[in-house]
C-alpha cells in the first residue's frame, strides 16, 4: 500500500491487487484428481468416477492423443470436468512440472492416482537387460517418489489429500519371469507404506491398491493379447479360465479407499 499525502489516504499497489486475485483464484478453483497413467482402463475409468463426484480430473498418458480425447469426451458427455495432456513421465522434471502446472492453472490436487505400469514382458534373468530393470524401477517407484516429493508438501500445507497407487500381484509375490516387474512393484508397495507412515498424521492418506488379475480394457489386456485375441476373449469372457477385472468395478474400489 502507498500513502497519498495529497488526499491523506492509502492507494493499493499492483502487487496488492495480484495478491487479492491469487487468493480469489484459490477460492474459486475446483479440487483436482490428477491421474498419471490415464489409459482406457483403470486410469480413465477412475478419472471419470472422481469427475462425476465433483472433482476436476486431469488425465495424463504417454501417447495416443485420440484415445486421450476419447476419454475426455466420455467424461464431459456425462457432465464431468476433465482436461488432459500427453507426457513422458520418466523424463527429468516432467512429473514435477505437471503437478506445478495443475496446481497453478487448474486447482489444488486433492487426489493423485499413480497408475503408471511397469510391465516389460515375461522374461527370465538372462533375457532381462539392465535397461529394462532400471526402466521398471523408474516407472513404478522413482516416479511415485518424485510425485510425492512435489505434492506431499502442498497437501501437508492444506492438511488433506489422497495418493492412490495402483499395483499388481507381482508386488506381493515374485515369479521367475517377473524379475523387473516384481522388484519394481514391490518397491512401490514399500514406498507407499513409508509415505503413509510419515504423512498420515498430516491428513494425507496413501493407499497401495493391488489389482490381482488382468484388466478388461483396450489399453491393458488389449495391448497384451492383440486385437484379435482380445476381442475373442471379450466375446467368450473367459471367466472360467482366467481372472479378469472390469475397470468399472475397480473405480468403485479406488473411490472408496
C-alpha positions in Angstrom: 0.0 0.0 0.0 1.2 3.6 -0.8 0.2 6.6 1.2 -1.2 9.5 -0.9 -0.4 12.6 1.1 -2.5 15.0 -1.1 -5.7 13.2 -0.1 -4.5 11.7 3.1 -5.3 8.1 2.0 -3.5 4.9 1.1 -3.5 3.7 -2.5 -3.3 0.0 -3.3 -0.3 -1.1 -5.3 -0.3 -3.5 -8.3 1.3 -6.2 -6.1 -1.5 -5.8 -3.6 -4.1 -6.5 -6.3 -2.2 -9.5 -7.5 -2.3 -11.0 -4.0 -6.1 -10.5 -3.9 -6.5 -12.1 -7.3 -4.4 -15.1 -6.4 -6.4 -15.6 -3.2 -9.7 -15.4 -5.1 -8.4 -17.9 -7.7 -7.6 -20.4 -4.9 -11.1 -20.0 -3.5 -12.8 -20.4 -6.9 -10.6 -23.2 -8.2 -12.1 -26.7 -8.1 -10.2 -29.5 -6.4 -8.4 -31.8 -8.8 -7.9 -35.5 -9.3 -4.6 -35.9 -11.2 -4.3 -39.3 -13.0 -0.8 -40.3 -14.0 -1.3 -43.3 -16.4 -4.7 -42.5 -17.8 -5.1 -45.3 -20.3 -8.5 -46.6 -21.3 -8.7 -49.0 -18.4 -8.2 -48.2 -14.7 -6.8 -44.7 -15.2 -9.5 -43.2 -17.4 -12.3 -45.0 -15.5 -11.2 -43.9 -12.1 -10.8 -40.3 -13.5 -14.4 -40.4 -14.7 -15.6 -41.6 -11.2 -13.9 -38.7 -9.5 -15.1 -36.2 -12.1 -18.7 -37.3 -11.6 -18.3 -36.9 -7.9 -17.4 -33.2 -8.3 -13.6 -33.0 -8.8 -11.9 -31.8 -11.9 -10.0 -34.8 -13.4 -6.7 -34.1 -15.3 -5.6 -37.2 -17.3 -2.0 -37.8 -18.3 -0.8 -40.6 -20.6 2.3 -41.2 -22.6 0.9 -41.5 -26.1 -2.2 -41.7 -28.3 -3.9 -38.3 -28.3 -7.0 -39.8 -29.9 -7.5 -42.2 -27.1 -7.0 -39.4 -24.6 -9.6 -37.2 -26.3 -12.0 -40.2 -26.3 -11.6 -40.5 -22.5 -12.1 -36.7 -22.0 -15.2 -36.7 -24.3 -16.7 -39.5 -22.4 -16.3 -37.7 -19.0 -17.5 -34.4 -20.3 -20.6 -36.0 -22.0 -21.7 -37.2 -18.6 -21.3 -33.8 -17.0 -17.9 -34.1 -15.5 -15.0 -31.7 -15.8 -11.8 -33.0 -17.4 -8.6 -31.9 -19.1 -5.6 -33.9 -20.2 -2.2 -34.0 -21.8 0.4 -36.3 -23.2 3.6 -36.6 -21.1 6.5 -39.0 -20.8 6.6 -39.3 -17.0 10.1 -40.8 -16.8 11.7 -37.8 -18.4 13.5 -35.5 -16.0 11.3 -32.9 -14.4 8.1 -33.8 -16.2 6.1 -35.1 -13.2 7.2 -32.2 -11.2 6.3 -29.6 -13.8 2.9 -31.3 -14.4 2.0 -31.1 -10.7 3.1 -27.5 -10.5 1.2 -26.5 -13.7 -2.0 -28.2 -12.5 -1.8 -26.5 -9.1 -1.3 -23.2 -10.7 -3.7 -23.3 -13.6 -6.5 -25.7 -12.7 -6.7 -26.1 -8.9 -5.3 -27.8 -5.8 -4.7 -31.6 -6.3 -6.8 -33.4 -3.7 -6.3 -36.8 -5.2 -3.3 -38.3 -7.1 -3.9 -41.6 -8.9 -0.5 -43.1 -9.7 -1.3 -45.7 -12.3 1.9 -45.9 -14.4 2.6 -49.5 -15.5 6.0 -51.1 -15.2 5.5 -54.4 -17.1 8.3 -55.1 -19.6 7.3 -58.6 -20.5 7.7 -62.1 -19.2 11.4 -62.7 -19.2 13.9 -65.0 -17.5 17.0 -63.4 -15.8 19.3 -63.8 -18.9 16.7 -62.2 -21.0 16.2 -59.2 -18.7 18.5 -56.3 -19.6 19.9 -53.6 -17.2 17.9 -51.1 -19.1 14.6 -52.9 -18.7 15.2 -53.5 -15.0 16.0 -49.8 -14.4 13.0 -48.7 -16.6 10.7 -50.7 -14.3 12.1 -49.0 -11.2 11.7 -45.6 -12.8 8.1 -46.2 -13.7 6.9 -48.0 -10.6 8.9 -46.5 -7.8 11.1 -43.5 -8.6 8.2 -41.7 -10.5 6.0 -42.1 -7.4 8.8 -40.8 -5.2 9.1 -37.7 -7.5 5.4 -37.1 -7.4 5.2 -37.4 -3.6 8.3 -35.2 -3.2 6.5 -32.4 -5.1 2.9 -32.9 -4.0 3.1 -34.0 -0.3 4.4 -30.6 0.9 1.4 -28.9 -0.8 -1.1 -31.4 0.7 0.6 -31.1 4.1 0.1 -27.3 4.0 -3.6 -27.8 3.2 -4.0 -30.6 5.8 -5.6 -33.0 3.4 -5.0 -35.2 0.3 -5.1 -38.7 -1.0 -2.5 -40.7 -3.0 -3.6 -43.9 -4.5 -1.0 -46.1 -6.2 -2.4 -49.0 -8.3 -0.3 -52.1 -8.2 -0.1 -55.8 -9.2 0.1 -59.3 -7.9 3.9 -59.0 -8.5 4.1 -56.6 -5.6 3.2 -59.4 -3.3 4.7 -62.4 -5.0 7.5 -62.8 -7.4 7.6 -65.3 -10.2 10.6 -66.5 -12.3 9.8 -64.4 -15.3 9.0 -61.2 -13.3 12.4 -60.0 -12.1 11.9 -56.4 -13.2 8.2 -56.1 -12.6 8.2 -57.8 -9.2 11.2 -55.7 -7.9 9.6 -52.5 -9.3 6.1 -53.2 -7.8 7.5 -54.5 -4.5 9.4 -51.2 -4.3 6.2 -49.3 -5.0 4.3 -51.1 -2.2 7.0 -50.3 0.4 7.3 -46.7 -0.7 3.5 -46.4 -0.1 4.0 -47.7 3.4 6.7 -45.3 4.3 4.8 -42.3 2.8 1.7 -43.2 4.7 3.7 -43.6 7.9 5.1 -40.2 7.6 2.1 -38.2 6.2 -1.0 -39.9 7.7 -0.7 -37.6 10.8 -0.7 -34.6 8.4 -4.1 -35.5 6.9 -2.7 -37.3 3.8 -4.0 -40.8 3.0 -1.7 -43.1 1.0 -3.1 -46.3 -0.4 -1.5 -49.2 -2.3 -4.2 -51.0 -4.3 -3.3 -54.4 -5.7 -5.2 -55.3 -8.8 -5.0 -59.1 -8.7 -5.7 -60.0 -12.3 -5.7 -58.7 -15.8 -8.0 -55.7 -16.7 -10.6 -55.9 -19.4 -9.7 -52.8 -21.3 -8.1 -52.0 -24.7 -5.0 -50.2 -23.3 -4.2 -53.1 -20.8 -5.3 -56.6 -21.7 -5.9 -55.5 -25.3 -2.2 -54.5 -25.8 -1.0 -57.7 -24.2 -3.1 -60.0 -26.3 -3.5 -58.1 -29.6 -6.8 -57.0 -31.1 -8.0 -60.4 -32.5 -7.4 -62.4 -29.3 -8.6 -59.6 -27.1 -11.9 -59.4 -28.9 -12.3 -63.1 -28.9 -11.7 -63.3 -25.2 -14.2 -60.5 -24.6 -16.9 -62.3 -26.6 -16.4 -65.5 -24.5 -15.5 -63.6 -21.4 -13.1 -66.4 -20.5 -14.1 -66.1 -16.8 -13.8 -69.9 -16.3 -10.2 -69.8 -17.5 -8.7 -66.6 -16.3 -9.2 -63.9 -13.7 -10.3 -60.7 -15.5 -11.1 -57.4 -13.7 -13.5 -54.8 -15.1 -12.5 -51.2 -14.8 -15.9 -50.1 -13.6 -15.5 -52.4 -10.6 -12.0 -51.1 -9.9 -13.1 -47.5 -9.9 -15.6 -48.1 -7.1 -12.8 -49.7 -5.1 -10.4 -46.8 -5.7 -13.1 -44.2 -4.8 -13.9 -46.0 -1.6 -10.3 -46.2 -0.4 
